[in-house]
Amino acid sequence: MRLPRETATAAALYAGVVALIALQEGSSQLPWALEGTAAALVAAQVYLPIWRCDQHGVPLAALGLSFTGAGRAVCQALVCALVVLPPYLLVSAYLLQHPILGGAPLILRPQPWAAALLRQLPVEALAVALPEEVFFRGYLQLQLGGRLLPAAALFALAHVAGHQHAAGLWTFFPGLMFGWLRQRSPSLLGCIFLHALCNLVAQAWLRQFG
C-alpha cells in the first residue's frame, strides 16, 4: 500500500518543520532552548510521517522504514559517495573562498578530528540523518509524486531556514542524490547512511580547513 497524496496536509507539515528548524537556529544562544527545539524537531520529522501512515492504515514500509533491499541501498550509497563527494568538496572549497561570495582563503589547520567525528557519528545518524530522511525522502518526496527537483528544492529551503543564510541552498545537490537513492530502493537505509556520511565528511573538511 502507498500513502495517498494529501497536498494541503503535506504543506502544513512542511511549514511546521521549517518553523521548528528556524526556531532551533534562533535559540542557538540558549542551551536549554536549543536542546528542547532540537528534540522537538527530531520528534516531529519522525512522528508526523508515521502518524499519517497510521491515519491511512498504511504500513511504515511506505516511508522506506524497511530493511528490504537495505544492503544494496548502502552499497549504492557508498558508490555515490566515492563518485560525488570529492568534486563536491572541491567546488565547495572554491565557493567558500570566492571573494564575490564574501569568502576568504582557506587555511589548513591540522588537528586530531577523527575521534571527535566518531563520537559525532551516532548523533549525525540518529538525530539528523534519520529524521530528515524519514520526513523529506520518506514522506515529502512521496507526496510530490517522487519528483526529485521539487523535493530537493524544499530540502534546501529548509536548510536556508536552519542556516539563516543562502549557503543552505547548496544542500539542493545532496538532496538530489538522496532522492535518487530513495527512488531506487524500498529502504531508506542507504539515504540515511549517505546523509550521515556527507555530514561527517563536511565537518571533517571544516575542521581541517577554514
C-alpha positions as CSV (number, residue, x, y, z in Angstrom):
1,M,0.0,0.0,0.0
2,R,1.1,3.5,-0.7
3,L,0.4,6.6,1.3
4,P,-2.3,8.7,-0.5
5,R,-1.5,12.2,-1.8
6,E,-2.5,14.9,0.7
7,T,-1.1,18.1,-0.6
8,A,-2.6,20.5,2.0
9,T,-1.5,18.3,4.9
10,A,2.0,17.8,3.5
11,A,2.3,21.6,3.0
12,A,1.2,22.3,6.6
13,L,3.6,19.7,8.0
14,Y,6.5,21.1,5.9
15,A,5.7,24.6,7.2
16,G,5.7,23.3,10.7
17,V,9.0,21.5,10.3
18,V,10.7,24.6,8.7
19,A,9.4,26.7,11.6
20,L,11.0,24.4,14.1
21,I,14.3,24.5,12.1
22,A,14.3,28.3,12.2
23,L,13.4,28.3,15.9
24,Q,16.2,25.9,16.6
25,E,18.7,28.2,14.9
26,G,17.2,31.2,16.7
27,S,17.6,29.6,20.1
28,S,21.3,28.6,19.5
29,Q,22.5,31.0,22.1
30,L,20.2,29.5,24.8
31,P,21.4,25.9,25.6
32,W,18.2,24.9,27.3
33,A,16.0,26.2,24.5
34,L,18.3,24.7,21.8
35,E,18.0,21.2,23.4
36,G,14.2,21.5,23.5
37,T,13.7,22.7,20.0
38,A,16.2,20.1,18.7
39,A,14.3,17.3,20.4
40,A,11.0,18.7,19.1
41,L,12.4,18.8,15.6
42,V,13.6,15.2,15.6
43,A,10.3,14.0,17.1
44,A,8.3,16.0,14.5
45,Q,10.2,14.7,11.5
46,V,9.9,11.1,12.6
47,Y,6.4,11.1,14.2
48,L,4.4,13.1,11.7
49,P,5.0,10.8,8.7
50,I,4.4,7.8,10.9
51,W,1.2,9.4,12.2
52,R,0.0,10.0,8.6
53,C,0.6,6.3,7.8
54,D,-1.3,5.3,10.9
55,Q,-4.2,7.5,9.9
56,H,-4.4,5.9,6.5
57,G,-3.7,2.3,7.7
58,V,-0.5,2.2,5.5
59,P,2.5,0.2,6.7
60,L,5.6,2.0,7.6
61,A,7.4,0.4,4.7
62,A,5.7,3.0,2.5
63,L,8.1,5.6,4.2
64,G,11.1,3.4,3.5
65,L,11.2,2.2,7.1
66,S,12.2,-1.3,6.0
67,F,15.3,-3.5,5.7
68,T,14.2,-4.8,2.3
69,G,17.0,-4.1,-0.1
70,A,18.9,-2.3,2.6
71,G,22.2,-3.9,1.8
72,R,22.1,-2.9,-1.9
73,A,21.0,0.6,-0.9
74,V,24.0,1.0,1.3
75,C,26.3,-0.2,-1.5
76,Q,24.7,2.3,-3.9
77,A,25.3,5.0,-1.2
78,L,29.0,4.1,-1.0
79,V,29.4,4.3,-4.8
80,C,27.6,7.7,-4.8
81,A,29.9,8.9,-2.0
82,L,33.1,7.9,-3.9
83,V,32.0,9.5,-7.1
84,V,30.3,12.6,-5.9
85,L,31.9,13.8,-2.7
86,P,35.4,14.6,-4.0
87,P,34.3,17.1,-6.7
88,Y,31.6,18.4,-4.4
89,L,34.2,19.2,-1.7
90,L,36.5,20.9,-4.2
91,V,33.7,23.1,-5.6
92,S,32.6,23.9,-2.1
93,A,36.1,25.0,-1.2
94,Y,36.2,27.2,-4.2
95,L,32.9,28.8,-3.4
96,L,33.8,29.3,0.3
97,Q,36.8,31.4,-0.6
98,H,35.4,33.2,-3.6
99,P,35.6,37.0,-3.0
100,I,32.3,37.6,-4.7
101,L,30.6,35.5,-2.1
102,G,32.4,37.2,0.8
103,G,34.8,34.3,1.3
104,A,38.4,34.2,2.5
105,P,41.3,31.9,1.6
106,L,41.1,28.5,3.3
107,I,43.7,27.9,5.9
108,L,45.0,24.4,6.7
109,R,44.5,23.6,10.4
110,P,45.7,20.1,11.0
111,Q,44.2,18.6,14.2
112,P,43.1,15.2,15.6
113,W,39.5,15.3,14.4
114,A,38.9,11.6,13.8
115,A,38.0,10.8,17.4
116,A,35.6,13.7,17.6
117,L,33.9,12.7,14.4
118,L,33.5,9.1,15.6
119,R,31.8,10.5,18.7
120,Q,29.5,12.6,16.5
121,L,28.5,9.6,14.3
122,P,25.6,8.4,16.4
123,V,24.2,12.0,16.6
124,E,24.5,12.5,12.9
125,A,22.9,9.2,12.1
126,L,20.1,9.1,14.6
127,A,19.3,12.7,15.4
128,V,20.0,14.3,12.0
129,A,20.1,11.9,9.0
130,L,17.4,9.5,10.1
131,P,14.6,12.1,11.0
132,E,15.4,14.3,7.9
133,E,15.3,11.3,5.6
134,V,12.1,9.9,7.1
135,F,10.4,13.3,6.6
136,F,12.0,14.6,3.3
137,R,12.5,11.4,1.4
138,G,10.2,9.0,3.1
139,Y,7.1,11.3,3.3
140,L,7.6,14.6,1.4
141,Q,9.1,13.2,-1.8
142,L,6.3,10.6,-1.9
143,Q,3.8,13.4,-1.6
144,L,5.4,15.2,-4.5
145,G,4.9,12.1,-6.7
146,G,8.6,11.1,-6.4
147,R,9.7,14.2,-8.3
148,L,13.3,14.9,-7.3
149,L,13.7,18.6,-8.2
150,P,10.9,20.0,-6.0
151,A,11.8,17.6,-3.2
152,A,15.4,18.7,-3.3
153,A,14.4,22.4,-3.5
154,L,12.2,22.1,-0.4
155,F,15.0,20.3,1.4
156,A,17.4,23.1,0.5
157,L,14.9,25.9,1.6
158,A,14.6,24.1,4.9
159,H,18.4,24.4,5.3
160,V,18.3,28.0,4.4
161,A,15.9,28.5,7.4
162,G,18.3,26.4,9.5
163,H,21.5,28.3,8.5
164,Q,19.7,31.6,8.1
165,H,22.0,32.1,5.1
166,A,21.7,31.5,1.3
167,A,24.6,28.9,1.7
168,G,21.9,26.5,2.8
169,L,20.8,26.3,-0.9
170,W,23.9,24.3,-1.6
171,T,22.2,21.3,0.1
172,F,20.0,21.1,-3.0
173,F,22.6,18.9,-4.7
174,P,22.9,16.3,-1.9
175,G,19.1,16.4,-1.7
176,L,19.0,15.3,-5.3
177,M,21.4,12.5,-4.6
178,F,19.5,11.3,-1.5
179,G,16.2,11.4,-3.5
180,W,17.8,9.4,-6.4
181,L,18.8,6.7,-3.9
182,R,15.3,6.7,-2.4
183,Q,13.8,6.1,-5.8
184,R,16.0,3.0,-6.3
185,S,15.3,1.2,-3.0
186,P,12.4,0.4,-0.8
187,S,14.6,1.1,2.2
188,L,15.7,4.5,3.5
189,L,18.8,3.0,5.0
190,G,21.0,3.9,2.0
191,C,19.8,7.5,2.2
192,I,20.4,7.7,5.9
193,F,23.9,6.2,5.6
194,L,24.9,8.6,2.8
195,H,23.3,11.6,4.6
196,A,25.3,10.9,7.8
197,L,28.5,10.3,5.8
198,C,28.1,13.5,3.9
199,N,27.6,15.5,7.2
200,L,30.6,13.9,8.8
201,V,32.8,14.5,5.8
202,A,31.7,18.1,5.7
203,Q,32.5,18.5,9.4
204,A,36.0,16.9,8.8
205,W,36.6,19.3,5.9
206,L,35.6,22.3,8.0
207,R,37.8,21.2,10.9
208,Q,40.8,20.6,8.6
209,F,40.3,23.9,6.7
210,G,38.6,27.1,7.5
